[in-house]
C-alpha cells in the first residue's frame, strides 16, 4: 500500500462518522446507504490527489460527500459505479447503538428523508453544528441566505416530525 493510500485510509477512518450520517440522511435502505457510502469513498479517493490542504480536510470532505449524495440520489444508475480499489475493507465499521435513542433517531431520519436534497444538506450542517459563515462558504451563498434557508429547512423538519408523532398515536 502506498503512502497516499495509507494517508487516505487514515483520513477516512477519522471522518467515517460523517460519511455514515450523510449516507443515512440521503438513503432509506441499508443496501443503498452502503452503496452511497462506497460511492462517496470512491469519489473522495478520485479527488484525494488534488487535495492541496488549502482548507481543512473535513471541509473538503463535506463538500464532496454532500455533492456526491445529491448526485447519487438523483441518479437512475445508483449501482453502476465501479470502484477500482475497495477501501471499505480497510475501514472499521462499528455501530454501537443505544436502542432507546435509536427509536428517536429513526423518527428523525424518517422525517429527514422527506426533505428535498438541499434541505437535507442544511439540516446536516445544522446537526454538525456548522456556523452560518461555514455553511455559506460550503454552499456558496450569503450568510443571510443561509439563515433564511436554514430556518425554512428546520421548520419543514419540525412539521414532518409533528406529523410522524401524531400518526404514531
SEGUBA-929083 format. One record per residue (C-alpha): residue number from 0; x, y, z. Coordinates in pm, 1 decimal, decimal comma. Layout:
BEGIN
SITE pos       px       py       pz
SITE NUM        X        Y        Z
...
//
This chain:
BEGIN
SITE pos       px       py       pz
SITE   0      0,0      0,0      0,0
SITE   1    140,5    340,6    -95,1
SITE   2    177,5    629,9    147,8
SITE   3   -100,6    813,9    -42,0
SITE   4   -334,0    518,6     14,3
SITE   5   -234,9    497,9    381,3
SITE   6   -296,2    871,6    430,8
SITE   7   -633,2    845,7    257,8
SITE   8   -745,3    549,9    468,1
SITE   9   -631,7    726,7    783,7
SITE  10   -829,5   1040,9    695,8
SITE  11  -1141,3    841,4    602,8
SITE  12  -1114,9    640,3    922,9
SITE  13  -1108,5    965,1   1124,3
SITE  14  -1411,9   1106,3    940,4
SITE  15  -1619,5    793,6    869,9
SITE  16  -1891,9    909,5   1110,8
SITE  17  -1965,4   1199,6    876,0
SITE  18  -1993,4    961,2    582,5
SITE  19  -2230,2    732,7    775,0
SITE  20  -2451,8   1028,6    868,7
SITE  21  -2470,0   1159,3    515,0
SITE  22  -2544,1    812,3    378,9
SITE  23  -2821,2    763,6    633,8
SITE  24  -2970,2   1106,2    566,0
SITE  25  -2994,6   1051,9    192,0
SITE  26  -3080,5    679,8    165,2
SITE  27  -3351,4    483,4    342,9
SITE  28  -3249,3    127,6    251,2
SITE  29  -2937,2    -28,6    400,7
SITE  30  -2808,3   -151,4     63,0
SITE  31  -2848,9    198,2    -82,7
SITE  32  -2675,7    352,0    221,6
SITE  33  -2387,9    108,6    177,8
SITE  34  -2369,8    189,3   -193,7
SITE  35  -2372,3    562,8   -122,2
SITE  36  -2102,0    524,6    143,4
SITE  37  -1888,8    337,5   -109,4
SITE  38  -1961,5    591,7   -384,7
SITE  39  -1864,5    880,9   -155,7
SITE  40  -1545,1    697,5    -58,5
SITE  41  -1467,7    633,6   -424,8
SITE  42  -1527,1    998,4   -521,8
SITE  43  -1309,6   1112,4   -231,5
SITE  44  -1034,5    875,1   -345,2
SITE  45  -1052,2   1004,6   -702,6
SITE  46  -1026,3   1363,9   -577,7
SITE  47   -771,4   1298,1   -299,1
SITE  48   -455,6   1350,9   -508,5
SITE  49   -586,8   1702,3   -583,6
SITE  50   -642,7   1790,3   -215,7
SITE  51   -389,2   2065,4   -151,0
SITE  52   -466,4   2136,1    212,7
SITE  53   -588,2   2489,9    140,5
SITE  54   -887,5   2410,9    361,8
SITE  55   -942,2   2164,3    643,5
SITE  56   -972,8   1805,4    525,4
SITE  57  -1318,4   1786,1    684,4
SITE  58  -1435,9   2092,7    488,5
SITE  59  -1316,7   1937,4    165,1
SITE  60  -1475,6   1604,7    261,3
SITE  61  -1814,2   1763,4    346,5
SITE  62  -1834,1   1932,6      9,5
SITE  63  -1751,3   1621,5   -192,7
SITE  64  -1964,9   1392,2     23,6
SITE  65  -2276,6   1611,3      7,4
SITE  66  -2240,0   1675,8   -365,0
SITE  67  -2194,4   1303,7   -425,6
SITE  68  -2502,2   1223,9   -213,4
SITE  69  -2717,2   1470,8   -405,3
SITE  70  -2598,6   1338,5   -741,5
SITE  71  -2633,9    978,2   -625,0
SITE  72  -2989,4   1044,8   -507,1
SITE  73  -3084,2   1189,0   -844,1
SITE  74  -2907,3    916,3  -1039,6
SITE  75  -3106,6    641,9  -1205,2
SITE  76  -2795,9    426,2  -1207,2
SITE  77  -2721,1    402,6   -836,2
SITE  78  -2534,3     76,7   -865,8
SITE  79  -2348,4    144,7  -1189,9
SITE  80  -2024,7    278,1  -1044,3
SITE  81  -1714,8     62,3  -1043,0
SITE  82  -1460,8    118,8   -768,2
SITE  83  -1111,4     23,1   -874,5
SITE  84   -998,1    -21,3   -517,1
SITE  85  -1235,9   -121,9   -238,8
SITE  86  -1123,0     91,4     53,8
SITE  87  -1424,9    -12,4    258,7
SITE  88  -1231,3   -330,0    350,2
SITE  89   -979,9   -110,6    534,0
SITE  90  -1236,4     97,6    724,1
SITE  91  -1350,7    -47,7   1053,3
SITE  92  -1727,7    -30,8   1083,7
SITE  93  -1856,9    -12,7   1436,1
SITE  94  -2210,6     95,3   1509,5
SITE  95  -2295,2     57,2   1878,4
SITE  96  -2640,6    199,8   1931,2
SITE  97  -2826,6    296,6   2242,5
SITE  98  -3153,9    128,4   2147,5
SITE  99  -3371,9    385,4   2328,5
SITE 100  -3201,3    655,1   2131,3
SITE 101  -3235,7    450,3   1813,4
SITE 102  -3613,2    491,8   1802,9
SITE 103  -3585,3    870,9   1825,1
SITE 104  -3310,9    867,3   1561,8
SITE 105  -3525,6    650,7   1335,3
SITE 106  -3805,2    908,4   1356,9
SITE 107  -3559,2   1187,5   1282,5
SITE 108  -3417,4   1009,4    978,8
SITE 109  -3767,0    920,0    857,7
SITE 110  -3850,7   1290,2    868,8
SITE 111  -3521,5   1392,3    705,4
SITE 112  -3586,0   1150,5    417,8
SITE 113  -3896,6   1351,9    333,6
SITE 114  -3694,5   1670,9    279,1
SITE 115  -3554,4   1772,6    -57,8
SITE 116  -3177,6   1720,7   -109,4
SITE 117  -3082,7   2082,3    -40,1
SITE 118  -3286,2   2099,7    282,5
SITE 119  -3115,8   1774,4    387,9
SITE 120  -2777,9   1942,3    340,3
SITE 121  -2883,6   2236,5    558,8
SITE 122  -3010,1   2001,8    830,7
SITE 123  -2685,6   1806,0    810,2
SITE 124  -2482,1   2123,1    859,6
SITE 125  -2709,1   2223,0   1147,9
SITE 126  -2669,4   1883,3   1316,6
SITE 127  -2294,4   1905,5   1268,8
SITE 128  -2301,7   2247,8   1441,1
SITE 129  -2158,5   2445,6   1149,2
SITE 130  -2165,9   2823,3   1180,5
SITE 131  -2360,9   3035,8    933,1
SITE 132  -2030,3   3152,8    788,5
SITE 133  -1904,8   2796,1    739,1
SITE 134  -2231,1   2692,6    572,1
SITE 135  -2221,2   2998,4    346,9
SITE 136  -1868,4   2906,0    236,9
SITE 137  -1966,2   2542,8    176,1
SITE 138  -2285,9   2624,9    -13,8
SITE 139  -2154,0   2931,2   -197,6
SITE 140  -2431,2   3161,7    -72,6
SITE 141  -2452,7   3458,6    164,9
SITE 142  -2486,4   3417,3    541,6
SITE 143  -2824,8   3592,4    523,6
SITE 144  -2943,5   3340,7    267,0
SITE 145  -2813,8   3060,1    491,0
SITE 146  -3024,1   3187,8    782,9
SITE 147  -3338,3   3202,6    568,1
SITE 148  -3285,6   2859,2    410,8
SITE 149  -3183,8   2703,9    744,1
SITE 150  -3497,9   2832,2    916,5
SITE 151  -3715,3   2700,9    634,5
SITE 152  -3547,6   2359,8    645,2
SITE 153  -3579,0   2337,0   1025,4
SITE 154  -3945,7   2439,1   1010,3
SITE 155  -4016,9   2176,8    742,8
SITE 156  -3843,7   1915,7    957,4
SITE 157  -4043,5   2017,5   1267,4
SITE 158  -4368,8   1992,4   1071,5
SITE 159  -4280,2   1647,3    941,2
SITE 160  -4176,6   1527,6   1289,3
SITE 161  -4506,5   1656,1   1430,0
SITE 162  -4695,9   1459,5   1165,6
SITE 163  -4495,6   1145,7   1243,7
SITE 164  -4566,6   1176,6   1616,3
SITE 165  -4935,4   1248,5   1552,3
SITE 166  -4964,9    941,6   1328,1
SITE 167  -4798,0    721,8   1595,8
SITE 168  -5073,7    787,0   1846,8
//
